[in-house]
Amino acid sequence: MSKTWHIYVVSCSDGTLYTGITKDIERRMTEHNSGSGSKYTRCRLPVSLVYSEKTLSRSRAARREAAIKALTRAEKMRLCSSPS
């Protein structure tokens, strides 16, 4: 299995943003859009991936996820529109 962790942001159908981490971004997107990804996204389908970045450890991914979640919506939107 890959050692790479992904930090990702999805845009929900109601315009909100959801941030998470995973080792398999394709599988996680499938889970989100099938309604089994998270409680938050379950009632906001469909979701679309708007940002992702990679790191090599779960702890770094979790710290980066927390940092992104602490951003304002405007800051998150700037992050999502920046080239990766």
LINNORJO-V57564 format. One record per residue. PHI is phi in whole degrees, -180 to 180 (* if undefined). Layout:
PHI
PHI
This chain:
*
-64
-90
-80
-108
-114
-102
-138
-128
-116
-98
-90
-62
-91
90
-82
-116
-126
-116
-154
-131
-163
-94
-133
-65
-65
-61
-65
-65
-62
-62
-58
-75
-92
93
-110
-77
-164
-60
-62
-82
-53
-103
-128
-85
-81
-115
-134
-70
-117
-162
-155
-145
-114
-148
-98
-139
-65
-65
-66
-63
-66
-66
-68
-59
-62
-65
-67
-62
-80
-70
-73
-59
-61
-66
-64
-65
-64
-60
-68
-93
-80
-65
-88
